[in-house]
């Protein structure tokens, strides 16, 4: 049984035009999409999907797709990821504001940023 919960997912794209293209499709499908200028959110009752261009966040140049997961406990989530076969490419760290993050990578090219913000 996992002891972390996921409240948000992020899809990181290369350009504002790519963000707009995905946002337009989701709007066309009837989803509520808010935001502009390279950052939009699709909200639901228990999760938020953020779609943004990659330059808005400081991420390692690992290539492939980056999935950000906002979790309760970054250290525990990183351990669970390692136990499930992911490589930890950046161990859990805490920034000056108290936010934590760690990066996992799967052999298929997916990088997962585990993050926990103090501003919740």
C-alpha contacts under 8 A as a table, 3 or more apart, distances in Angstrom:
res1	aa1	res2	aa2	distance
2	X	5	X	7.70
3	X	76	X	7.86
4	X	71	X	5.99
4	X	72	X	5.46
4	X	73	X	6.19
4	X	76	X	7.50
4	X	77	X	6.49
5	X	71	X	5.51
5	X	72	X	6.06
6	X	9	X	7.80
6	X	47	X	7.77
6	X	69	X	6.29
6	X	70	X	5.73
6	X	71	X	5.07
6	X	72	X	7.55
7	X	46	X	6.63
7	X	47	X	4.94
7	X	48	X	6.79
7	X	69	X	7.53
7	X	70	X	5.88
7	X	71	X	6.80
8	X	47	X	5.12
8	X	48	X	4.73
8	X	49	X	5.93
8	X	50	X	7.65
8	X	68	X	7.77
8	X	69	X	5.94
8	X	70	X	5.39
9	X	47	X	7.43
9	X	48	X	6.25
9	X	49	X	4.83
9	X	50	X	6.34
9	X	67	X	6.79
9	X	68	X	5.58
9	X	69	X	5.28
9	X	70	X	6.99
10	X	49	X	5.38
10	X	50	X	4.47
10	X	51	X	5.76
10	X	52	X	7.65
10	X	67	X	5.80
10	X	68	X	5.07
10	X	69	X	7.11
11	X	49	X	7.28
11	X	50	X	6.13
11	X	51	X	4.81
11	X	52	X	6.54
11	X	66	X	6.89
11	X	67	X	5.96
11	X	68	X	7.31
12	X	51	X	5.99
12	X	52	X	5.19
12	X	53	X	5.48
12	X	54	X	5.28
12	X	65	X	7.45
12	X	66	X	6.14
12	X	67	X	7.21
13	X	16	X	7.95
13	X	18	X	6.42
13	X	19	X	6.47
13	X	51	X	7.26
13	X	52	X	5.89
13	X	53	X	4.52
13	X	54	X	5.54
14	X	18	X	6.84
14	X	53	X	4.95
14	X	54	X	5.41
14	X	55	X	7.52
15	X	18	X	5.27
15	X	19	X	6.52
15	X	38	X	7.14
15	X	53	X	5.18
15	X	54	X	7.51
16	X	19	X	4.99
16	X	20	X	6.10
16	X	37	X	6.49
16	X	38	X	4.36
16	X	39	X	7.83
16	X	52	X	7.42
16	X	53	X	6.01
17	X	20	X	5.01
17	X	21	X	6.12
17	X	38	X	7.71
18	X	21	X	5.04
18	X	22	X	6.34
18	X	53	X	7.91
19	X	22	X	5.35
19	X	23	X	6.07
19	X	38	X	5.90
19	X	39	X	7.10
19	X	40	X	7.67
19	X	51	X	6.23
19	X	52	X	5.98
19	X	53	X	6.68
20	X	23	X	4.98
20	X	24	X	5.93
20	X	38	X	7.26
21	X	24	X	5.20
21	X	25	X	6.38
22	X	25	X	5.19
22	X	26	X	6.28
23	X	26	X	5.14
23	X	27	X	6.10
23	X	33	X	6.63
23	X	40	X	7.22
23	X	51	X	7.88
24	X	27	X	5.10
24	X	28	X	6.09
25	X	28	X	4.97
25	X	29	X	6.29
26	X	29	X	5.02
26	X	30	X	6.59
26	X	31	X	5.59
26	X	32	X	7.83
26	X	33	X	7.24
27	X	30	X	5.08
27	X	31	X	5.07
27	X	32	X	6.30
27	X	33	X	6.16
28	X	31	X	7.35
31	X	42	X	7.00
32	X	42	X	5.86
32	X	43	X	6.76
33	X	40	X	6.50
33	X	41	X	5.67
33	X	42	X	4.74
33	X	43	X	7.26
34	X	40	X	5.41
34	X	41	X	5.48
34	X	42	X	6.75
35	X	39	X	5.84
35	X	40	X	4.15
35	X	41	X	6.35
36	X	39	X	5.46
36	X	40	X	5.81
38	X	51	X	7.77
38	X	52	X	5.28
38	X	53	X	5.67
39	X	50	X	7.13
39	X	51	X	5.73
39	X	52	X	4.39
39	X	53	X	7.00
40	X	50	X	5.86
40	X	51	X	5.36
40	X	52	X	6.56
41	X	48	X	6.60
41	X	49	X	5.61
41	X	50	X	4.46
41	X	51	X	6.21
42	X	48	X	5.87
42	X	49	X	5.10
42	X	50	X	6.44
43	X	47	X	6.36
43	X	48	X	4.54
43	X	49	X	6.31
44	X	47	X	5.38
44	X	48	X	6.05
52	X	56	X	7.23
53	X	56	X	6.10
54	X	57	X	5.95
54	X	59	X	7.86
55	X	58	X	7.21
62	X	111	X	7.35
63	X	109	X	7.01
64	X	109	X	4.96
64	X	110	X	5.82
64	X	111	X	7.12
65	X	109	X	6.61
65	X	110	X	4.99
65	X	111	X	6.01
66	X	110	X	6.08
66	X	111	X	4.72
66	X	112	X	5.64
66	X	113	X	7.11
67	X	110	X	7.36
67	X	111	X	6.23
67	X	112	X	4.75
67	X	113	X	6.20
68	X	112	X	5.64
68	X	113	X	4.58
68	X	114	X	6.04
68	X	115	X	7.13
69	X	112	X	7.12
69	X	113	X	6.10
69	X	114	X	5.03
69	X	115	X	6.08
70	X	114	X	6.11
70	X	115	X	4.85
70	X	116	X	5.46
70	X	117	X	7.68
71	X	74	X	6.34
71	X	77	X	7.45
71	X	114	X	6.56
71	X	115	X	6.00
71	X	116	X	5.56
72	X	116	X	6.19
73	X	76	X	5.51
73	X	77	X	6.09
73	X	116	X	6.85
74	X	77	X	5.04
74	X	78	X	5.97
74	X	92	X	6.58
74	X	100	X	6.52
74	X	101	X	6.26
74	X	102	X	6.77
74	X	114	X	5.87
74	X	115	X	6.07
74	X	116	X	6.39
75	X	78	X	5.21
75	X	79	X	6.32
75	X	92	X	5.98
75	X	102	X	7.92
76	X	79	X	5.07
76	X	80	X	6.18
77	X	80	X	5.02
77	X	81	X	6.09
77	X	114	X	7.23
78	X	81	X	4.98
78	X	82	X	6.12
78	X	88	X	7.17
78	X	91	X	7.79
78	X	92	X	7.36
78	X	102	X	6.83
78	X	103	X	7.86
78	X	104	X	7.23
78	X	114	X	7.27
79	X	82	X	5.07
79	X	83	X	6.09
80	X	83	X	5.05
80	X	84	X	6.15
81	X	84	X	5.00
81	X	85	X	6.50
81	X	86	X	5.45
81	X	87	X	7.83
81	X	88	X	7.93
81	X	104	X	7.11
82	X	85	X	5.24
82	X	86	X	4.83
82	X	87	X	5.98
82	X	88	X	6.45
82	X	104	X	7.79
83	X	86	X	7.28
85	X	106	X	7.64
86	X	104	X	5.92
86	X	105	X	5.55
86	X	106	X	5.14
86	X	107	X	7.79
87	X	104	X	5.44
87	X	105	X	5.18
87	X	106	X	6.47
88	X	91	X	6.16
88	X	102	X	7.58
88	X	103	X	5.95
88	X	104	X	4.46
88	X	105	X	6.45
89	X	102	X	7.82
89	X	103	X	5.49
89	X	104	X	5.56
89	X	105	X	6.57
90	X	102	X	5.36
90	X	103	X	4.91
90	X	104	X	7.06
91	X	102	X	5.26
91	X	103	X	6.81
92	X	100	X	6.59
92	X	101	X	5.39
92	X	102	X	4.30
92	X	103	X	7.65
93	X	100	X	5.49
93	X	101	X	5.59
93	X	102	X	6.40
94	X	97	X	7.85
94	X	98	X	5.60
94	X	99	X	5.46
94	X	100	X	4.34
94	X	101	X	6.65
95	X	98	X	5.34
95	X	99	X	5.49
95	X	100	X	6.47
96	X	99	X	7.48
97	X	118	X	7.39
98	X	117	X	7.37
98	X	118	X	6.03
99	X	115	X	7.34
99	X	116	X	5.75
99	X	117	X	4.63
99	X	118	X	5.49
100	X	115	X	5.53
100	X	116	X	5.19
100	X	117	X	6.62
101	X	113	X	6.63
101	X	114	X	5.30
101	X	115	X	4.24
101	X	116	X	6.47
102	X	113	X	5.69
102	X	114	X	5.19
102	X	115	X	6.68
103	X	111	X	6.81
103	X	112	X	5.61
103	X	113	X	4.49
103	X	114	X	6.17
104	X	111	X	5.67
104	X	112	X	5.04
104	X	113	X	6.41
104	X	114	X	7.76
105	X	109	X	6.92
105	X	110	X	5.77
105	X	111	X	4.33
105	X	112	X	6.13
106	X	109	X	5.79
106	X	110	X	5.36
106	X	111	X	6.42
107	X	110	X	7.24
117	X	120	X	6.30
